[in-house]
Amino acid sequence: MKKLNWKKILINTAWVLCLVGVLVLLGASIRQKSNKKIKGVVVEIKGAEKHMFIDEQDVLQIVNDPAPVTGRPMRGIKLRKLEELVKKNPWVNNAEMFFDNQYQLQVSILEREPIARIFETNGQSYYIDTAMNKMPLSTKLTARIPVFTGFPSTKKTDTALIQSVIQLSTLINADSFLTAQIAQIDIVQKQQFEMIPVIGDHLIVFGNASDAADKLKRLKAFYQAAWLQHGMNTYKIISLEYKGQVVGVKDLIKNVPPENNIPIQIPLTSKRNTL
């Protein structure tokens, strides 16, 4: 018969009792903390550097509905449920909450950032972000971002068109000159784009969003050359549809269709070229 190792048994028993004791104390500490009353709410909003479509008061209004959380026991607040309520706000991308050691409710908000403003053919207008989420207009402020008009009013989402809009908006937003110069982008048939400038009495025929970065680079090169040599009103139409070129139409003669006006190919390879 094997002799029992009482020393080992006693040691193991002591460890078990210690573990049970720690768990009991931990449970008591958690219960004690959960009975503590909330001393305040701290809101932090991140994500949108240029815009602030949701502010601290908006968040507090959601958190304190139907009754203020300050002064209530922490155990009475269901954080996950409260996070989901805040996330229902169309301007909230994500929300996280926790109680700190000072018994304050910490609320961290990640705000959605609009990339473009859309005007549908039925008159409806809204913002979209890079994840193609729609966001309503705000009474607080208007975002200075590219404006797209003529978006088809259909129940089915045109994902390809929205992606083209986001691509163009991202490129324009990244360039301070283009942001200031492009007043509006019209969506015409078959996902073609036409741009209306702030300065200059001309129409920019952009075509589709393929090679968008190169087209915008050519447009800037044209502006740099045309502005210095002939001003901004020399051409009535600036076309970027042809690869590696900028094609301009100087005059739209009355009673003559635009296609019958002779286009001028504008070379951009050398500063010595005359427009």
DRENLODO-280750 format. One line per field, with one value per residue (C-alpha): residue number from 1; residue in one letter; x, y, z. Coordinates in pm, whole numbers. Layout:
REM DRENLODO-280750
i: NUM|... .
aa: A|... .
px: X|... .
py: Y|... .
pz: Z|... .
//
This chain:
REM DRENLODO-280750
i: 1|2|3|4|5|6|7|8|9|10|11|12|13|14|15|16|17|18|19|20|21|22|23|24|25|26|27|28|29|30|31|32|33|34|35|36|37|38|39|40|41|42|43|44|45|46|47|48|49|50|51|52|53|54|55|56|57|58|59|60|61|62|63|64|65|66|67|68|69|70|71|72|73|74|75|76|77|78|79|80|81|82|83|84|85|86|87|88|89|90|91|92|93|94|95|96|97|98|99|100|101|102|103|104|105|106|107|108|109|110|111|112|113|114|115|116|117|118|119|120|121|122|123|124|125|126|127|128|129|130|131|132|133|134|135|136|137|138|139|140|141|142|143|144|145|146|147|148|149|150|151|152|153|154|155|156|157|158|159|160|161|162|163|164|165|166|167|168|169|170|171|172|173|174|175|176|177|178|179|180|181|182|183|184|185|186|187|188|189|190|191|192|193|194|195|196|197|198|199|200|201|202|203|204|205|206|207|208|209|210|211|212|213|214|215|216|217|218|219|220|221|222|223|224|225|226|227|228|229|230|231|232|233|234|235|236|237|238|239|240|241|242|243|244|245|246|247|248|249|250|251|252|253|254|255|256|257|258|259|260|261|262|263|264|265|266|267|268|269|270|271|272|273|274|275 .
aa: M|K|K|L|N|W|K|K|I|L|I|N|T|A|W|V|L|C|L|V|G|V|L|V|L|L|G|A|S|I|R|Q|K|S|N|K|K|I|K|G|V|V|V|E|I|K|G|A|E|K|H|M|F|I|D|E|Q|D|V|L|Q|I|V|N|D|P|A|P|V|T|G|R|P|M|R|G|I|K|L|R|K|L|E|E|L|V|K|K|N|P|W|V|N|N|A|E|M|F|F|D|N|Q|Y|Q|L|Q|V|S|I|L|E|R|E|P|I|A|R|I|F|E|T|N|G|Q|S|Y|Y|I|D|T|A|M|N|K|M|P|L|S|T|K|L|T|A|R|I|P|V|F|T|G|F|P|S|T|K|K|T|D|T|A|L|I|Q|S|V|I|Q|L|S|T|L|I|N|A|D|S|F|L|T|A|Q|I|A|Q|I|D|I|V|Q|K|Q|Q|F|E|M|I|P|V|I|G|D|H|L|I|V|F|G|N|A|S|D|A|A|D|K|L|K|R|L|K|A|F|Y|Q|A|A|W|L|Q|H|G|M|N|T|Y|K|I|I|S|L|E|Y|K|G|Q|V|V|G|V|K|D|L|I|K|N|V|P|P|E|N|N|I|P|I|Q|I|P|L|T|S|K|R|N|T|L .
px: 0|137|205|25|240|71|311|221|-149|-125|63|-193|-478|-319|-287|-651|-763|-553|-705|-1057|-976|-847|-1159|-1383|-1199|-1203|-1576|-1638|-1427|-1618|-1953|-1838|-1721|-2042|-2237|-2039|-2224|-2113|-1945|-1956|-1927|-1618|-1666|-1382|-1453|-1194|-1176|-1279|-1006|-1185|-1546|-1744|-2092|-2147|-2038|-2021|-2377|-2513|-2342|-2451|-2809|-2804|-2620|-2851|-3175|-3417|-3237|-2890|-2634|-2442|-2538|-2662|-2486|-2246|-2412|-2728|-2559|-2541|-2240|-2278|-2640|-2546|-2269|-2518|-2753|-2476|-2373|-2720|-2628|-2542|-2230|-2086|-1852|-1773|-1832|-1652|-1732|-1580|-1564|-1232|-1084|-1251|-1593|-1644|-1801|-1546|-1707|-1480|-1643|-1499|-1679|-1750|-1576|-1759|-1570|-1832|-2173|-2430|-2728|-2965|-3181|-3488|-3341|-3231|-2890|-2658|-2292|-2105|-1781|-1511|-1707|-2007|-2216|-2481|-2495|-2756|-2683|-2606|-2741|-2407|-2193|-2138|-1838|-1603|-1577|-1649|-2014|-2159|-2488|-2704|-2668|-2939|-3237|-3284|-3354|-3066|-2726|-2487|-2171|-1944|-2061|-2021|-1669|-1585|-1722|-1511|-1202|-1243|-1327|-1023|-791|-947|-950|-579|-494|-554|-559|-817|-1026|-1042|-1090|-1347|-1687|-1908|-1892|-2188|-2264|-2381|-2477|-2283|-2085|-1916|-1817|-1812|-1658|-1750|-1460|-1469|-1248|-1289|-1586|-1533|-1653|-1414|-1510|-1351|-1493|-1506|-1298|-1034|-685|-837|-505|-338|-633|-622|-245|-296|-568|-331|-58|-307|-407|-45|25|-302|-323|20|-14|-375|-584|-865|-1132|-954|-1122|-1488|-1437|-1139|-1142|-934|-1084|-788|-493|-192|-362|-567|-797|-956|-1232|-1184|-1525|-1867|-2008|-2379|-2608|-2317|-2315|-2014|-1888|-1847|-1621|-1256|-1081|-727|-483|-297|60|188|531|719|677|776|465|218|-145 .
py: 0|341|580|912|1221|1433|1722|1752|1724|2000|2228|2173|2231|2555|2676|2592|2778|3078|3077|3055|3339|3557|3487|3569|3897|3980|3913|4127|4407|4391|4395|4685|4880|4806|4963|5285|5575|5730|6064|6196|6133|6211|6222|6200|6235|6128|6056|6377|6640|6889|6844|6801|6684|6525|6698|6625|6746|6511|6215|6316|6347|5984|5856|6040|5929|5870|5972|6108|5838|6055|5955|5609|5286|5151|4810|4969|5072|4819|4944|4725|4829|5194|5162|5022|5313|5564|5374|5429|5793|5816|6020|5763|5503|5331|5380|5230|5283|5188|5303|5443|5435|5768|5610|5818|5683|5721|5747|5723|5811|5757|5999|5929|6168|6268|6239|6379|6543|6386|6546|6290|6369|6371|6655|6444|6538|6367|6294|5967|5842|5612|5306|5419|5500|5768|6051|6327|6695|6882|7207|7258|7319|7235|7025|7173|6865|6782|6815|6564|6634|6419|6100|5854|5821|5444|5199|4978|5106|5168|5047|5111|5472|5538|5394|5627|5921|5824|5784|6129|6291|6139|6273|6621|6642|6559|6861|7211|7369|7127|7157|7532|7522|7246|7383|7096|6759|6661|6295|6247|5935|5609|5721|6008|6319|6687|6948|7310|7531|7818|8040|8035|8022|7670|7313|7030|6708|6448|6123|5821|5772|5556|5710|5975|6068|6121|6325|6558|6592|6697|6942|7111|7128|7293|7550|7636|7695|7859|8089|8238|8270|8338|8355|8124|8218|8123|7785|7693|7320|7137|6764|6512|6204|6132|5957|6181|6488|6793|6896|7240|7409|7787|7899|7743|7917|7993|7755|7515|7189|7155|6852|7071|7318|7245|7115|7225|6976|7146|7016|7005|6853|7182|7529|7678|7545|7816|7754 .
pz: 0|-108|180|162|124|388|341|-28|52|312|71|-207|37|153|-206|-276|38|-62|-409|-267|-30|-315|-521|-226|-164|-534|-553|-246|-395|-724|-542|-328|-634|-825|-540|-570|-726|-1053|-994|-1348|-1724|-1933|-2312|-2566|-2939|-3195|-3565|-3741|-3736|-3961|-3857|-3538|-3630|-3292|-2972|-2600|-2538|-2806|-2639|-2289|-2409|-2522|-2214|-1972|-2135|-1966|-1643|-1557|-1482|-1235|-882|-983|-869|-1130|-1116|-1254|-1581|-1865|-2056|-2366|-2410|-2363|-2624|-2876|-2813|-2884|-3199|-3343|-3398|-3773|-3696|-3454|-3604|-3273|-2899|-2599|-2229|-1895|-1532|-1412|-1061|-979|-1046|-1358|-1675|-1954|-2301|-2606|-2940|-3288|-3519|-3884|-4123|-4444|-4770|-5011|-5021|-5251|-5423|-5573|-5877|-5649|-5442|-5146|-5002|-4755|-4677|-4729|-4574|-4713|-4595|-4806|-4499|-4548|-4294|-4267|-4307|-3988|-3848|-3670|-3979|-4345|-4441|-4700|-4917|-5285|-5388|-5635|-5813|-6038|-5833|-5954|-5719|-5705|-5426|-5538|-5429|-5719|-5546|-5845|-5875|-5502|-5512|-5801|-5603|-5301|-5519|-5674|-5339|-5171|-5442|-5440|-5059|-5054|-5272|-5135|-5483|-5622|-5305|-5357|-5738|-5792|-5692|-5804|-5981|-6195|-6258|-6616|-6807|-6773|-6466|-6644|-6449|-6537|-6306|-6253|-6138|-5890|-6108|-6487|-6722|-6852|-6810|-6720|-6897|-6673|-6813|-6584|-6271|-6437|-6419|-6191|-6028|-6367|-6498|-6199|-6237|-6600|-6495|-6248|-6513|-6751|-6491|-6416|-6785|-6887|-6588|-6656|-7034|-7128|-6813|-6708|-6964|-7288|-7314|-7279|-7246|-7096|-7165|-6971|-7134|-7362|-7204|-7150|-7301|-7219|-7503|-7502|-7701|-7720|-7846|-7863|-8169|-8147|-8335|-8390|-8190|-7954|-8146|-8456|-8278|-8347|-8032|-7952|-7807|-7524|-7484|-7129|-7178|-7195|-7045|-7383|-7555|-7650|-7559 .
//
